[in-house]
Amino acid sequence: MQITDIKSRYEAIFESFGSPSLDEHINKIIELDYFLPYSSTFFCITNTQDLTFQYVSKNAKACLGIDAKKLHSKGMRYFWSRIHPDDIDKWLKALNDLMGFTLSEIPISDRNRMNYTWNYRFMNSKDEYVNIIQNTTPLDFDNNMKPIIGLAHYTVLHSKITLPVSASAKFLNAKNEYETKYYSNFSQKLLMDGISNRERDIVRLLVLNYSSKDIADKLNISPNTVDTHRRNILKKLNISSTGELIGLLKMNAHWI
């Protein structure tokens, strides 16, 4: 797929109305970058309207071997050119479905509490494809409350790890716990296919070693309901115990 084709499809997904101010969302984040240690993650402030990075953190060089200034100056189209060709269509479909879900299913008042995750393979400076898991939180919206400016956090994983392209949308509830509102796999059937979003939330908390009572409190449901979900999860996955489930998922954390 040509970069011009990607550009037209991407712009159609993020077509915006109105031009909100960006500066107030950016300055503090840039200041924080000075204090962050070097690691296998980096972040960018993305502008879907002019296809630019408003800022690229210094860790981009350590993660990808590509200088942050180069990514900043060349913008999104250069970034897209380094995504694995086999992942382009799946990635664009993931973005389109996430945007469609947000506009049709998430009330305007809740959109500033949403968080989105997707993944793809990316060519680093050594011409090796590494895995990137991108987690984006909207910072600013157009006049129709369509997210257009985002804080994107990138986790870079080894090229030998096989990750299907998937996407999820989560909502930060009143107890500051993320609830899965949307999940889709765009590559192949996963272990977690067939598990509801509520069951996915329970599995995530089980992996963090929360008890049924703790989970019930965090999700505002009864402990009996949690136990019912746990039994249903084991039945769906044909697993005999919660311990077996947790052990399996900890070895394959990207599934949840």
Secondary structure per residue as TSV (DSSP state, phi and psi in degrees):
chain	resnum	aa	ss	phi	psi
A	1	M	-	360.0	133.4
A	2	Q	-	-74.4	151.1
A	3	I	H	-59.0	-35.4
A	4	T	H	-62.9	-36.0
A	5	D	H	-68.6	-41.4
A	6	I	H	-60.5	-45.0
A	7	K	H	-57.7	-45.8
A	8	S	H	-67.0	-39.5
A	9	R	H	-69.6	-40.8
A	10	Y	H	-63.9	-45.0
A	11	E	H	-65.2	-33.1
A	12	A	H	-65.7	-38.0
A	13	I	H	-65.2	-42.3
A	14	F	T	-105.9	22.9
A	15	E	-	-54.1	131.8
A	16	S	-	-124.3	162.1
A	17	F	-	-131.6	119.8
A	18	G	S	94.3	159.7
A	19	S	-	-132.0	84.0
A	20	P	-	-66.6	159.0
A	21	S	-	-74.1	144.5
A	22	L	-	-108.1	-27.0
A	23	D	H	-55.9	-42.0
A	24	E	H	-64.7	-23.3
A	25	H	H	-87.1	-13.5
A	26	I	H	-103.3	-40.6
A	27	N	H	-59.4	-45.2
A	28	K	H	-66.2	-36.8
A	29	I	H	-65.3	-41.4
A	30	I	H	-62.0	-40.8
A	31	E	H	-60.7	-37.3
A	32	L	H	-66.3	-30.1
A	33	D	H	-58.9	-29.7
A	34	Y	T	-60.5	-33.7
A	35	F	T	-93.2	-13.1
A	36	L	-	-76.1	137.8
A	37	P	-	-74.9	160.0
A	38	Y	-	-70.2	139.3
A	39	S	-	-159.4	-168.8
A	40	S	S	-89.8	20.0
A	41	T	E	-132.0	153.8
A	42	F	E	-146.7	170.4
A	43	F	E	-137.5	157.2
A	44	C	E	-135.9	155.5
A	45	I	E	-103.9	116.7
A	46	T	E	-103.1	141.6
A	47	N	E	-120.8	106.1
A	48	T	T	-76.0	-9.8
A	49	Q	T	-85.0	-42.4
A	50	D	T	-109.3	10.2
A	51	L	T	59.6	41.0
A	52	T	E	-120.9	162.4
A	53	F	E	-97.8	118.7
A	54	Q	E	-68.8	-26.8
A	55	Y	E	-160.9	145.9
A	56	V	E	-129.2	126.1
A	57	S	-	-72.7	158.6
A	58	K	T	-61.8	-25.3
A	59	N	H	-68.4	-11.2
A	60	A	H	-55.4	-39.7
A	61	K	H	-63.2	-45.6
A	62	A	H	-66.7	-33.3
A	63	C	H	-81.8	-41.9
A	64	L	H	-117.5	-12.9
A	65	G	S	77.9	7.1
A	66	I	S	-108.8	128.1
A	67	D	-	-64.2	138.6
A	68	A	H	-58.2	-37.2
A	69	K	H	-64.5	-34.0
A	70	K	H	-68.2	-45.4
A	71	L	H	-60.9	-41.6
A	72	H	H	-63.8	-43.5
A	73	S	H	-75.5	-35.2
A	74	K	H	-85.5	-24.0
A	75	G	H	77.2	-167.0
A	76	M	H	-67.0	-35.7
A	77	R	H	-63.8	-36.5
A	78	Y	H	-65.7	-42.8
A	79	F	H	-58.9	-46.7
A	80	W	H	-59.2	-37.0
A	81	S	H	-63.0	-15.8
A	82	R	T	-102.7	-0.4
A	83	I	B	-75.2	141.2
A	84	H	-	-56.7	130.2
A	85	P	H	-54.9	-33.6
A	86	D	H	-71.9	-14.2
A	87	D	H	-100.4	-10.3
A	88	I	H	-59.2	-54.0
A	89	D	H	-62.4	-40.1
A	90	K	H	-66.2	-41.6
A	91	W	H	-63.1	-45.3
A	92	L	H	-65.5	-38.6
A	93	K	H	-65.1	-38.9
A	94	A	H	-60.0	-46.6
A	95	L	H	-62.3	-44.0
A	96	N	H	-63.2	-43.2
A	97	D	H	-67.9	-38.5
A	98	L	H	-64.0	-42.7
A	99	M	H	-66.9	-44.0
A	100	G	H	-61.0	-41.6
A	101	F	H	-62.5	-44.7
A	102	T	H	-60.4	-47.5
A	103	L	H	-71.0	-28.8
A	104	S	H	-95.8	-26.4
A	105	E	H	-116.4	-20.7
A	106	I	S	-102.4	120.2
A	107	P	-	-57.9	148.0
A	108	I	G	-53.4	-39.7
A	109	S	G	-66.6	-18.2
A	110	D	G	-101.1	-7.2
A	111	R	G	-68.7	-24.6
A	112	N	G	-79.3	1.1
A	113	R	G	-113.8	15.0
A	114	M	E	-92.8	157.3
A	115	N	E	-143.8	137.9
A	116	Y	E	-127.1	142.4
A	117	T	E	-135.0	136.9
A	118	W	E	-152.1	173.6
A	119	N	E	-145.7	163.2
A	120	Y	E	-168.3	169.3
A	121	R	E	-96.2	143.7
A	122	F	E	-137.5	136.3
A	123	M	E	-82.0	120.6
A	124	N	-	-85.0	-172.2
A	125	S	T	-68.5	-17.2
A	126	K	T	-92.5	10.3
A	127	D	S	62.3	30.7
A	128	E	-	-107.9	139.8
A	129	Y	E	-86.4	116.8
A	130	V	E	-105.9	162.6
A	131	N	E	-88.5	134.8
A	132	I	E	-120.1	127.1
A	133	I	E	-103.5	116.8
A	134	Q	E	-104.5	126.1
A	135	N	E	-117.6	121.1
A	136	T	E	-122.6	131.1
A	137	T	E	-112.5	124.9
A	138	P	E	-64.5	137.7
A	139	L	E	-107.7	-31.3
A	140	D	E	-147.3	156.4
A	141	F	E	-133.5	158.6
A	142	D	-	-84.0	-170.4
A	143	N	T	-66.5	-19.9
A	144	N	T	-99.3	15.0
A	145	M	-	59.2	38.5
A	146	K	-	-94.5	125.6
A	147	P	E	-65.6	130.8
A	148	I	E	-130.3	-22.5
A	149	I	E	-117.7	131.6
A	150	G	E	-136.4	151.8
A	151	L	E	-95.0	108.4
A	152	A	E	-103.0	124.7
A	153	H	E	-111.0	126.0
A	154	Y	E	-113.1	124.5
A	155	T	E	-106.0	126.0
A	156	V	E	-103.3	125.2
A	157	L	E	-117.8	158.8
A	158	H	-	-59.3	148.9
A	159	S	T	-66.0	-23.5
A	160	K	T	-79.7	-10.6
A	161	I	S	-78.4	129.3
A	162	T	-	-95.6	117.0
A	163	L	-	-122.1	122.8
A	164	P	-	-68.7	148.9
A	165	V	-	-73.9	121.4
A	166	S	E	-141.0	168.5
A	167	A	E	-146.6	147.6
A	168	S	E	-144.4	155.6
A	169	A	E	-129.1	130.9
A	170	K	E	-125.9	151.4
A	171	F	E	-116.3	131.0
A	172	L	E	-84.9	109.3
A	173	N	-	-82.9	-174.8
A	174	A	T	-64.8	-20.7
A	175	K	T	-96.9	14.1
A	176	N	S	58.7	37.1
A	177	E	-	-114.8	136.0
A	178	Y	E	-79.6	130.8
A	179	E	E	-110.0	131.3
A	180	T	E	-71.9	122.0
A	181	K	E	-104.6	-23.8
A	182	Y	E	-152.7	140.3
A	183	Y	E	-150.8	137.3
A	184	S	E	-151.3	140.7
A	185	N	E	-102.8	128.3
A	186	F	S	-106.4	10.2
A	187	S	S	-118.1	-57.1
A	188	Q	S	-159.4	168.9
A	189	K	-	-67.9	133.2
A	190	L	-	-108.0	164.0
A	191	L	T	-53.1	-38.6
A	192	M	T	-85.6	-0.4
A	193	D	T	-60.2	141.5
A	194	G	T	92.0	-9.8
A	195	I	-	-90.5	131.2
A	196	S	-	-71.0	165.4
A	197	N	H	-62.1	-39.7
A	198	R	H	-64.1	-42.1
A	199	E	H	-65.3	-34.4
A	200	R	H	-64.2	-40.4
A	201	D	H	-62.3	-41.3
A	202	I	H	-66.2	-42.3
A	203	V	H	-59.8	-43.7
A	204	R	H	-60.2	-40.3
A	205	L	H	-74.6	-32.6
A	206	L	H	-63.0	-40.7
A	207	V	H	-62.1	-29.4
A	208	L	T	-85.6	9.3
A	209	N	T	70.9	27.5
A	210	Y	-	-79.8	145.6
A	211	S	-	-80.5	169.0
A	212	S	H	-59.4	-38.9
A	213	K	H	-64.4	-43.9
A	214	D	H	-63.0	-43.4
A	215	I	H	-63.4	-42.7
A	216	A	H	-59.1	-41.7
A	217	D	H	-66.3	-42.0
A	218	K	H	-68.8	-34.7
A	219	L	H	-100.2	3.5
A	220	N	T	59.3	42.2
A	221	I	S	-131.3	171.6
A	222	S	-	-82.8	154.9
A	223	P	H	-58.8	-34.5
A	224	N	H	-63.4	-38.1
A	225	T	H	-65.3	-40.4
A	226	V	H	-60.1	-46.1
A	227	D	H	-62.9	-37.4
A	228	T	H	-62.7	-44.7
A	229	H	H	-61.0	-40.9
A	230	R	H	-62.1	-42.8
A	231	R	H	-63.9	-41.1
A	232	N	H	-66.0	-37.5
A	233	I	H	-62.4	-47.3
A	234	L	H	-61.1	-40.0
A	235	K	H	-66.1	-45.2
A	236	K	H	-62.1	-37.9
A	237	L	H	-93.7	0.0
A	238	N	T	55.5	46.7
A	239	I	-	-117.5	142.5
A	240	S	S	-86.6	-22.8
A	241	S	-	-147.5	157.9
A	242	T	H	-64.4	-35.5
A	243	G	H	-60.5	-41.6
A	244	E	H	-64.8	-40.6
A	245	L	H	-62.0	-48.5
A	246	I	H	-63.3	-42.7
A	247	G	H	-61.0	-41.7
A	248	L	H	-65.2	-43.3
A	249	L	H	-74.0	-31.0
A	250	K	H	-66.0	-27.8
A	251	M	H	-80.0	-15.5
A	252	N	T	-134.8	58.1
A	253	A	G	-62.2	-25.8
A	254	H	G	-67.5	-14.2
A	255	W	G	-73.0	-17.6
A	256	I	-	-116.8	360.0
